[in-house]
Amino acid sequence: MRVLFVEDDPSVAQMYKLKLELDGYDVVVAPDGEKALELARSDRPDIVFLDIRLPKLDGFGVLEALRNEPKTERLPVVILSNYSERELIDRGLRLGALDYLIKTQTTPAHLSSGLEKWLKD
């Protein structure tokens, strides 16, 4: 099971990556939006965890680009952000994210345990 984790804060990325790998997932981290798109196109992950605020291309731009390409339009994406404003959550879900999680409310264990559910959706 391949996971693309898109996060520009190395310590946050490492924390989630470590838990997911301990639970048996193959995790690749993209530090910015452009790298995320490149990896989503070439590595074909099973799911993407996507931050909103990113260098080069924000998470909404990444999500829009993924949805506009036949090769990635059905790729499961879960947003994981520090921003909890209703309009941002609504925008992410409208663009096709399966879920919108708030980092301060989402432990690595919670993220890992939700993977089976998101992949079934």
C-alpha positions in Angstrom: 0.0 0.0 0.0 1.6 3.2 -1.2 0.9 6.5 0.6 1.9 9.9 -0.7 2.2 12.3 2.3 2.3 16.0 1.2 3.7 18.2 4.0 6.3 21.0 4.0 7.1 20.7 7.7 9.8 17.9 8.0 9.1 17.1 11.6 5.3 16.8 11.0 5.9 14.7 7.9 8.4 12.4 9.8 6.0 11.9 12.7 3.1 10.6 10.4 5.5 8.8 8.1 7.0 6.8 10.9 3.6 5.6 12.3 2.3 4.7 8.8 5.5 2.8 8.1 5.3 0.9 11.4 1.8 -0.1 10.4 3.1 -1.6 7.1 2.5 1.2 4.6 5.1 2.4 2.0 5.3 6.2 2.5 6.7 8.8 0.2 6.8 12.5 1.4 6.5 15.4 -1.0 7.6 18.8 0.6 5.7 21.0 -1.9 2.8 21.0 -4.3 4.8 20.6 -7.5 6.7 17.5 -6.1 3.3 16.1 -5.0 1.9 16.3 -8.5 5.1 14.8 -10.0 5.0 11.8 -7.5 1.2 11.3 -7.8 1.6 11.0 -11.6 4.7 8.8 -11.6 4.4 6.6 -8.5 0.7 6.1 -8.5 0.0 6.0 -4.7 -3.1 4.3 -3.3 -3.9 7.4 -1.2 -2.7 11.0 -0.7 -2.6 12.9 2.5 -2.5 16.6 1.5 -1.7 19.7 3.4 -3.2 23.0 2.2 -0.5 25.5 2.8 2.5 24.4 0.7 5.3 26.0 -1.2 5.2 26.3 -5.0 1.5 25.1 -5.4 -1.0 25.0 -2.6 -3.1 21.9 -1.7 -6.2 23.1 -3.5 -4.1 23.6 -6.6 -2.7 20.1 -6.3 -6.2 18.6 -5.7 -7.6 20.5 -8.7 -4.8 19.3 -10.9 -5.3 15.7 -9.8 -9.0 15.8 -10.5 -8.4 17.3 -14.0 -6.2 14.4 -15.2 -7.8 11.1 -16.2 -4.8 9.2 -14.7 -5.3 10.7 -11.2 -8.9 11.9 -11.1 -10.1 9.0 -8.9 -7.1 9.0 -6.6 -8.3 9.1 -3.0 -7.2 12.3 -1.3 -7.6 13.3 2.4 -6.7 16.8 3.4 -4.7 17.2 6.6 -4.4 20.9 7.5 -4.0 23.3 10.4 -6.8 25.4 9.0 -10.3 24.7 10.3 -12.3 27.5 8.6 -15.6 26.2 7.3 -15.1 27.7 3.8 -11.7 25.9 3.5 -13.3 22.6 4.5 -16.2 23.1 2.1 -13.8 24.0 -0.7 -11.6 20.9 -0.1 -14.6 18.5 -0.1 -16.2 20.2 -3.1 -12.9 19.7 -5.0 -13.2 16.0 -4.3 -11.3 15.2 -1.1 -12.7 12.2 0.8 -12.2 13.9 4.2 -10.8 17.1 5.7 -8.8 16.5 8.9 -7.4 19.1 11.3 -3.8 18.3 12.4 -4.3 19.2 16.0 -7.2 16.7 16.2 -5.5 13.9 14.2 -2.9 11.7 15.8 -0.7 9.6 13.6 -2.5 6.5 15.0 -5.9 8.0 14.0 -4.7 8.7 10.5 -3.3 5.2 10.2 -6.5 3.5 11.5 -8.7 5.5 9.0 -6.8 4.3 6.0 -8.9 1.2 5.4 -12.1 3.2 5.5 -10.9 5.9 3.1 -9.6 3.3 0.7 -13.0 1.6 0.6 -14.9 4.8 -0.2 
